[in-house]
């Protein structure tokens, strides 16, 4: 079950949406699916995968 869709603020950017998704993913130790990320943030599958990559980099302490 998912909550309300999170969208970038008015005037927000796509990279901001990917970053927001990465932050959200990093806070979920149980993990999430690409489908859930796409639905929640309005991203493509490729963008959702990029958000996952960013979340893992942050989790590993590597940053961007």
Backbone as JSON Lines, residues from 0, in Angstrom:
{"i":0,"aa":"X","n":[0.85,-1.18,0.0],"ca":[0.0,0.0,0.0],"c":[0.89,1.24,0.0]}
{"i":1,"aa":"X","n":[0.59,2.17,-0.86],"ca":[1.4,3.36,-0.96],"c":[0.63,4.57,-0.48]}
{"i":2,"aa":"X","n":[1.37,5.59,-0.1],"ca":[0.77,6.83,0.36],"c":[0.49,7.74,-0.81]}
{"i":3,"aa":"X","n":[0.24,8.99,-0.54],"ca":[-0.02,9.94,-1.62],"c":[1.2,10.12,-2.5]}
{"i":4,"aa":"X","n":[0.95,10.42,-3.74],"ca":[2.05,10.63,-4.68],"c":[2.84,11.87,-4.29]}
{"i":5,"aa":"X","n":[4.16,11.72,-4.28],"ca":[5.03,12.86,-3.96],"c":[5.51,13.45,-5.28]}
{"i":6,"aa":"X","n":[5.3,14.72,-5.46],"ca":[5.71,15.38,-6.68],"c":[6.66,16.51,-6.35]}
{"i":7,"aa":"X","n":[7.48,16.91,-7.33],"ca":[8.39,18.02,-7.06],"c":[7.6,19.3,-6.86]}
{"i":8,"aa":"X","n":[8.16,20.24,-6.13],"ca":[7.47,21.52,-5.94],"c":[7.28,22.21,-7.27]}
{"i":9,"aa":"X","n":[6.34,23.15,-7.33],"ca":[6.13,23.92,-8.56],"c":[7.46,24.56,-8.94]}
{"i":10,"aa":"X","n":[7.83,24.38,-10.2],"ca":[9.11,24.88,-10.66],"c":[10.24,23.92,-10.36]}
{"i":11,"aa":"X","n":[9.91,22.74,-9.79],"ca":[10.92,21.73,-9.48],"c":[11.48,21.12,-10.75]}
{"i":12,"aa":"X","n":[12.58,20.42,-10.62],"ca":[13.23,19.84,-11.78],"c":[13.16,18.33,-11.72]}
{"i":13,"aa":"X","n":[13.43,17.71,-12.86],"ca":[13.45,16.25,-12.92],"c":[14.56,15.71,-12.03]}
{"i":14,"aa":"X","n":[15.73,16.34,-12.05],"ca":[16.81,15.87,-11.18],"c":[16.41,16.01,-9.71]}
{"i":15,"aa":"X","n":[15.6,17.01,-9.41],"ca":[15.08,17.16,-8.05],"c":[14.15,16.02,-7.69]}
{"i":16,"aa":"X","n":[13.35,15.57,-8.67],"ca":[12.45,14.43,-8.43],"c":[13.25,13.17,-8.2]}
{"i":17,"aa":"X","n":[14.31,12.97,-8.96],"ca":[15.16,11.78,-8.79],"c":[15.84,11.84,-7.43]}
{"i":18,"aa":"X","n":[16.34,13.01,-7.05],"ca":[16.98,13.16,-5.74],"c":[15.99,12.93,-4.6]}
{"i":19,"aa":"X","n":[14.77,13.45,-4.76],"ca":[13.75,13.23,-3.73],"c":[13.43,11.75,-3.62]}
{"i":20,"aa":"X","n":[13.34,11.08,-4.76],"ca":[13.08,9.64,-4.75],"c":[14.23,8.89,-4.07]}
{"i":21,"aa":"X","n":[15.47,9.29,-4.36],"ca":[16.64,8.65,-3.74],"c":[16.62,8.81,-2.23]}
{"i":22,"aa":"X","n":[16.27,10.0,-1.76],"ca":[16.17,10.23,-0.31],"c":[15.1,9.34,0.3]}
{"i":23,"aa":"X","n":[13.97,9.25,-0.36],"ca":[12.87,8.42,0.12],"c":[13.28,6.94,0.16]}
{"i":24,"aa":"X","n":[13.95,6.48,-0.89],"ca":[14.4,5.08,-0.96],"c":[15.39,4.8,0.17]}
{"i":25,"aa":"X","n":[16.32,5.71,0.39],"ca":[17.36,5.51,1.41],"c":[16.77,5.37,2.81]}
{"i":26,"aa":"X","n":[15.58,5.91,3.03],"ca":[14.93,5.83,4.35],"c":[14.07,4.58,4.51]}
{"i":27,"aa":"X","n":[14.1,3.68,3.54],"ca":[13.27,2.48,3.6],"c":[14.12,1.22,3.62]}
{"i":28,"aa":"X","n":[14.45,0.73,4.82],"ca":[15.3,-0.45,4.93],"c":[14.64,-1.71,4.36]}
{"i":29,"aa":"X","n":[13.31,-1.72,4.27],"ca":[12.62,-2.88,3.73],"c":[12.71,-2.95,2.2]}
{"i":30,"aa":"X","n":[13.16,-1.88,1.58],"ca":[13.29,-1.84,0.13],"c":[12.0,-1.41,-0.55]}
{"i":31,"aa":"X","n":[12.1,-1.08,-1.81],"ca":[10.96,-0.66,-2.61],"c":[11.12,-1.22,-4.01]}
{"i":32,"aa":"X","n":[10.05,-1.21,-4.77],"ca":[10.11,-1.7,-6.15],"c":[10.21,-0.52,-7.12]}
{"i":33,"aa":"X","n":[10.73,-0.81,-8.3],"ca":[10.81,0.21,-9.35],"c":[9.41,0.72,-9.65]}
{"i":34,"aa":"X","n":[8.44,-0.19,-9.7],"ca":[7.06,0.21,-9.97],"c":[6.56,1.22,-8.93]}
{"i":35,"aa":"X","n":[6.83,0.95,-7.67],"ca":[6.4,1.87,-6.61],"c":[7.05,3.24,-6.77]}
{"i":36,"aa":"X","n":[8.33,3.27,-7.11],"ca":[9.04,4.54,-7.29],"c":[8.44,5.3,-8.47]}
{"i":37,"aa":"X","n":[8.18,4.59,-9.57],"ca":[7.57,5.21,-10.74],"c":[6.23,5.83,-10.4]}
{"i":38,"aa":"X","n":[5.39,5.09,-9.68],"ca":[4.06,5.57,-9.31],"c":[4.13,6.76,-8.36]}
{"i":39,"aa":"X","n":[4.97,6.66,-7.36],"ca":[5.03,7.68,-6.31],"c":[5.62,8.99,-6.81]}
{"i":40,"aa":"X","n":[6.64,8.92,-7.68],"ca":[7.36,10.13,-8.1],"c":[7.15,10.51,-9.56]}
{"i":41,"aa":"X","n":[6.38,9.7,-10.31],"ca":[6.13,10.02,-11.71],"c":[7.36,9.9,-12.59]}
{"i":42,"aa":"X","n":[8.24,8.95,-12.27],"ca":[9.48,8.76,-13.01],"c":[9.34,7.61,-14.01]}
{"i":43,"aa":"X","n":[10.24,7.57,-14.98],"ca":[10.34,6.41,-15.87],"c":[11.1,5.31,-15.13]}
{"i":44,"aa":"X","n":[11.11,4.11,-15.71],"ca":[11.86,3.01,-15.1],"c":[13.35,3.36,-15.01]}
{"i":45,"aa":"X","n":[13.89,3.96,-16.04],"ca":[15.31,4.34,-16.03],"c":[15.6,5.37,-14.94]}
{"i":46,"aa":"X","n":[14.72,6.35,-14.79],"ca":[14.89,7.36,-13.74],"c":[14.75,6.74,-12.35]}
{"i":47,"aa":"X","n":[13.84,5.79,-12.21],"ca":[13.68,5.11,-10.93],"c":[14.94,4.33,-10.58]}
{"i":48,"aa":"X","n":[15.54,3.7,-11.58],"ca":[16.8,2.97,-11.35],"c":[17.93,3.92,-10.97]}
{"i":49,"aa":"X","n":[17.94,5.09,-11.57],"ca":[18.94,6.11,-11.21],"c":[18.75,6.54,-9.75]}
{"i":50,"aa":"X","n":[17.51,6.69,-9.33],"ca":[17.23,7.05,-7.93],"c":[17.72,5.95,-7.0]}
{"i":51,"aa":"X","n":[17.53,4.7,-7.38],"ca":[18.03,3.58,-6.57],"c":[19.54,3.62,-6.48]}
{"i":52,"aa":"X","n":[20.19,3.9,-7.61],"ca":[21.66,3.98,-7.62],"c":[22.13,5.09,-6.68]}
{"i":53,"aa":"X","n":[21.48,6.24,-6.75],"ca":[21.85,7.35,-5.86],"c":[21.64,6.99,-4.4]}
{"i":54,"aa":"X","n":[20.52,6.33,-4.1],"ca":[20.24,5.94,-2.72],"c":[21.3,4.98,-2.2]}
{"i":55,"aa":"X","n":[21.72,4.05,-3.03],"ca":[22.77,3.1,-2.62],"c":[24.1,3.79,-2.42]}
{"i":56,"aa":"X","n":[24.41,4.77,-3.28],"ca":[25.67,5.51,-3.16],"c":[25.7,6.28,-1.84]}
{"i":57,"aa":"X","n":[24.57,6.88,-1.49],"ca":[24.47,7.62,-0.23],"c":[24.61,6.64,0.94]}
{"i":58,"aa":"X","n":[23.95,5.49,0.84],"ca":[24.01,4.48,1.88],"c":[25.4,3.92,2.07]}
{"i":59,"aa":"X","n":[26.18,3.87,0.97],"ca":[27.55,3.36,1.05],"c":[28.53,4.44,1.48]}
{"i":60,"aa":"X","n":[28.03,5.66,1.65],"ca":[28.9,6.77,2.03],"c":[29.69,7.34,0.88]}
{"i":61,"aa":"X","n":[29.33,6.98,-0.36],"ca":[30.07,7.44,-1.53],"c":[29.52,8.75,-2.09]}
{"i":62,"aa":"X","n":[28.27,9.07,-1.75],"ca":[27.67,10.29,-2.27],"c":[27.54,10.24,-3.76]}
{"i":63,"aa":"X","n":[27.41,11.41,-4.39],"ca":[27.26,11.47,-5.85],"c":[28.6,11.51,-6.52]}
